[in-house]
Structure formats: structure tokens, C-alpha cells
Amino acid sequence: MRIDSHQHFWHYHPVKGSWITDDMRVIRRDFMPADLEPVLQAHGMDGCVAVQADQSEHENWFLLHLAKTNPWIKGVVGWLDLKADNLEDRLVECSEHERFKGVRHVLQAEPDGFMTDPRFIKGVALVGAKGLTYDILTTESQLEEAVGFVKALPDMPLVIDHISKPNIAASSFKHWAKYMKQMSAFDHVHVKLSGMITEANWETWKPADLKPYVDFCLEHFGPERLMYGSDWPVCLLAGAYAQVASALKEILSHLSVEEQAAIYGHTASQFYKLKE
């Protein structure tokens, strides 16, 4: 299967969507499966993984309902309070749904020390014990702490969203590369080639701006640990879905058919245990 490993759906609400600031007004509206399905089809994608955009348990049921009524939504990455006393009960309930594949917490909004809090790590480990995955959403400034996080979870299937958000617009590379290289030493850590154009200059970015970061991930993680993700509809801040897809296609054009197949679906299918 060809899989878009990272996208979102939402009914826009000004309170719940307060993270969508004035300069992001283009995504201040509803984005639902009917909007995405023809786009995926146009780019030869067989399905996608819907990732939480709201930190509430209501988000889980919203996304699972969409997956139930749209079979091409192959998996859901939801949200749970990973420090909650009743976490195991909540995980059991979510795990009853075949398409619930993993959990994400918006770590980029948390203070230093949050992700290495023993209680948080215990919660993430419990996610893994239930056969589920965890998406790491961090910025490049949090990577040093994130290395400690992954060290504490050696048996946990982990994936770094948006290549950990280096400041591509400012050509920030050295700090990001230092800690991403350390991350690559852990075989259980994967990376989504997603969310890059919104870290570049929204108005002037070009594929060449993304290439050093993608090449670095290819060198250190290999195609077998990389996944394509559009980050639709957030990507619309800087470009259409077609621009995201075209940029990555250009950058990866030198790879073999097998290597491209890994990035465009096999890695995500294996990681999230997706079914056709």
C-alpha cells in the first residue's frame, strides 16, 4: 500500500483551534475526509493515518468514527492523558478498535523535563505494552531531551513527527543533525518525512531547501525507517498537497523502486500494523 502516514481532520472551532493564529487563517475551516479522498486518489495513495489535532479523548472517537465510515483511513493516532491513573482502562477501551494504532501528545508545547518525567515515560511504556505506537512531536530545541526519552523506552515503537521541526527557514542544521544522528542509533526510532514546508519560508521555499534534511535522514535512518507524510491540511499554510508530494518525489528520485516503496508505504504499514 501507498500510505500518507500523517494528516489531520477537524471541525474548526475558535477555542479548540486557538493554535490556528491569524497568519494561519487559510486553515480556519473544516477539513474532512471528503476534502482529502480525491487528493489522495490523485496522487496514487491507497490510504492514510489520521493523527490527533486536539488533546482530548473526544478526538479519538471522532477520528475512529471517520475511519469506520472511510475504509481508506487505515489507522488513527489518538490522544490519552499518559499520566492518568486510569490510563490502562482507557487504553483497553481504545484498543478494542482495530484502527486505533497509537498515541501522540503535543510535546512541543510542554516545558523542559516533561517528556522525561518518570510518570510520563511509564504511561508511554504502557501504550507499547498494549501493542500500540507513540508519535514524538518535538522541535529541534527539544531533541537533546528527546534522546533521553527514547533511551528510556528501548522496546517501544517510536516515530519522530516532522523530522523534529528544524528551523529550515533559517537554515538551522548543525544542532538538529547532532541529535538526530544520536536518535538514529536507536533501531526502534523511525522518522516521518513530513511537516517540512511549514518549517521553511512559507512564501519562497523550494525542494532544494528541504533536500539536506531529507538526505541526512536517508543516510542515518535508511528508507526502512522513514515514512512519507503530507501533514495535510497544515501543509496548506505553505503549499498545496501536490507541492509537498512533488518536492519529496524530486528529492527521492535517485532511490531504487524498493527504497521508495518503503518510504511511501511499507515502513508505515509495518510500524502501524496497517491492513489493506
C-alpha positions in Angstrom: 0.0 0.0 0.0 1.0 3.6 -0.6 0.3 5.4 2.6 0.2 9.1 3.7 1.4 8.5 7.3 0.4 11.9 8.7 -2.6 14.1 8.2 -5.4 15.6 10.2 -9.2 16.1 10.2 -11.1 18.7 12.2 -14.3 20.7 12.6 -12.9 24.1 13.1 -13.8 25.8 16.4 -12.2 29.1 17.5 -11.5 27.8 21.1 -10.3 24.3 20.2 -8.5 25.7 17.2 -6.9 28.6 19.1 -3.5 27.4 17.9 -4.5 28.5 14.4 -3.3 32.1 14.6 -4.2 34.9 12.3 -1.4 34.2 9.9 -2.7 30.7 9.6 -6.3 31.7 8.6 -6.2 29.6 5.5 -6.8 26.5 7.6 -9.5 28.1 9.8 -12.3 25.9 8.4 -13.4 22.3 8.5 -11.2 19.6 6.9 -12.9 16.3 6.5 -12.5 13.0 4.6 -14.5 14.3 1.6 -11.8 17.0 1.1 -8.9 14.6 1.3 -10.0 11.5 -0.5 -9.8 12.9 -4.1 -6.4 14.4 -3.3 -5.1 11.0 -2.1 -6.5 9.3 -5.2 -5.0 11.9 -7.5 -1.5 11.1 -6.0 -1.9 7.3 -6.1 -2.2 6.9 -2.3 -4.1 3.9 -1.0 -4.8 5.3 2.4 -3.6 7.4 5.3 -3.0 7.6 9.0 -5.2 10.3 10.8 -3.3 11.9 13.7 -4.8 13.8 16.6 -5.0 17.6 16.3 -6.8 18.1 19.6 -5.7 16.8 23.0 -9.0 15.3 24.2 -10.4 11.8 24.3 -13.3 13.1 22.1 -10.7 13.3 19.4 -10.2 9.5 19.5 -13.9 8.8 18.9 -14.2 11.5 16.2 -11.3 10.0 14.2 -12.3 6.4 14.8 -15.8 7.2 13.5 -14.3 8.7 10.4 -12.1 5.6 9.9 -15.1 3.4 10.3 -17.0 5.2 7.6 -14.0 5.7 5.3 -12.0 2.5 5.0 -9.1 4.3 3.3 -8.3 5.8 6.7 -6.2 2.9 7.7 -5.1 4.0 11.2 -5.7 6.5 13.9 -3.1 8.0 16.3 -5.1 9.5 19.1 -4.6 11.2 22.4 -4.8 10.0 26.0 -3.6 11.5 29.3 -0.5 9.4 29.7 -0.1 10.4 33.4 -3.7 9.4 34.3 -4.3 6.8 37.0 -6.9 5.2 34.7 -4.7 5.1 31.7 -4.7 1.3 31.4 -8.5 1.2 31.3 -8.6 4.0 28.6 -6.0 2.0 26.6 -8.1 -1.2 26.8 -11.1 0.7 25.6 -9.3 2.3 22.6 -7.5 -0.9 21.7 -10.9 -2.6 21.1 -11.0 -0.6 17.9 -8.8 -2.2 15.2 -7.8 1.1 13.6 -6.6 2.7 16.8 -2.8 2.3 16.3 -1.1 4.7 18.6 -1.0 7.8 20.8 0.5 11.3 20.5 1.0 14.1 23.0 2.0 17.6 21.8 5.3 17.7 23.5 6.4 20.8 21.6 4.1 22.8 23.8 5.4 21.3 27.1 8.1 22.6 29.4 11.6 21.1 29.8 11.5 17.9 31.7 8.0 16.9 30.7 8.9 14.0 28.4 11.5 12.5 30.8 9.1 12.7 33.8 9.1 9.0 35.1 5.3 9.1 35.2 5.0 10.2 31.6 7.6 7.5 30.5 5.6 4.9 32.4 2.5 5.9 30.6 4.2 5.7 27.2 5.6 2.3 28.1 2.1 1.1 28.9 1.0 2.2 25.4 3.7 0.0 24.0 2.7 -2.9 26.3 -0.7 -2.8 24.6 0.8 -3.2 21.2 0.5 0.4 20.2 2.9 3.0 19.0 3.9 6.5 20.0 4.4 9.6 17.8 7.1 12.1 19.1 6.1 15.7 18.3 9.1 17.9 19.3 11.0 20.8 17.9 14.8 20.7 17.3 15.4 22.5 20.6 13.9 19.6 22.4 15.9 16.9 20.7 18.5 16.5 23.4 15.8 15.7 25.9 14.1 13.5 23.4 17.2 11.3 23.2 16.8 10.6 26.9 13.1 9.8 26.3 13.9 7.2 23.6 16.7 5.7 25.7 14.1 5.1 28.5 11.8 3.2 26.1 14.1 0.6 24.3 11.2 -1.7 23.3 8.7 0.9 22.2 7.8 1.6 18.6 8.6 5.3 18.2 8.3 7.7 15.3 9.5 11.3 15.2 7.0 13.6 13.5 8.0 16.3 11.0 11.7 15.3 11.4 11.5 17.1 14.7 10.9 20.5 13.2 14.3 22.0 12.3 14.1 25.7 11.5 14.5 25.2 7.8 13.7 28.9 7.1 16.8 29.9 9.0 18.9 27.0 7.5 19.3 25.6 11.0 21.1 22.3 10.7 24.1 21.6 13.0 22.2 21.3 16.3 19.4 19.3 14.7 21.8 16.9 12.9 23.8 16.3 16.1 20.9 14.9 18.0 19.1 13.3 15.0 22.3 11.3 14.4 22.1 10.2 18.1 18.5 9.2 17.5 19.4 7.1 14.5 21.5 4.8 16.8 18.2 3.5 18.3 16.7 1.0 15.9 13.2 1.4 17.3 13.1 5.0 16.3 11.5 6.0 12.9 11.1 9.3 11.2 8.2 10.9 9.2 9.4 13.0 6.3 6.5 15.4 6.9 5.8 18.9 8.0 8.9 20.3 6.4 7.5 23.0 4.1 5.9 24.8 7.1 9.3 24.9 8.8 10.7 26.6 5.7 9.8 30.0 4.4 6.1 29.7 3.5 6.4 32.1 0.5 9.7 31.2 -1.1 10.6 27.6 -0.2 11.8 25.2 -2.8 12.7 21.5 -2.8 16.4 22.3 -2.5 15.7 23.9 0.9 14.4 20.5 2.2 17.0 18.3 0.5 19.8 18.5 3.1 17.4 17.4 5.8 15.9 14.5 3.8 19.4 13.4 2.6 20.6 13.4 6.2 17.6 11.2 7.3 18.2 8.8 4.4 21.9 8.5 5.3 21.3 7.9 9.1 18.0 6.1 9.3 17.7 4.5 5.9 14.4 4.2 3.9 13.3 1.3 6.0 12.8 3.7 9.0 11.3 6.6 7.0 7.7 7.4 6.2 6.1 9.9 3.8 3.6 12.2 5.4 1.8 15.3 3.9 0.8 17.0 7.2 -2.4 18.0 5.3 -4.1 20.4 5.9 -1.5 22.2 7.9 0.8 22.0 4.8 -1.6 24.4 3.1 0.0 27.2 5.0 3.0 26.9 2.7 1.8 24.9 -0.3 -0.8 22.6 -1.8 -0.7 18.8 -1.3 0.7 18.5 -4.8 3.6 20.7 -3.9 4.5 18.6 -0.9 4.3 15.4 -2.9 6.2 16.8 -5.9 9.1 18.2 -3.7 9.7 14.8 -2.0 9.3 12.9 -5.3 12.1 15.1 -6.7 14.4 14.7 -3.7 13.9 10.9 -3.6 14.1 10.3 -7.3 17.5 8.7 -7.1 16.4 5.9 -4.8 15.5 2.4 -6.0 11.9 1.3 -6.5 12.2 -0.8 -3.3 13.6 2.1 -1.3 10.8 4.4 -2.5 8.2 1.8 -1.7 9.5 1.6 1.9 9.1 5.4 2.3 5.8 5.6 0.6 4.1 2.9 2.4 5.9 -0.2 3.6 7.5 1.4 6.6 4.2 3.0 7.8 2.3 -0.2 7.2 4.8 -2.2 9.3 5.1 0.3 12.0 1.4 0.9 12.5 0.3 -2.7 11.5 -2.0 -1.4 8.9 -4.3 -3.7 7.0 -5.5 -3.4 3.4 
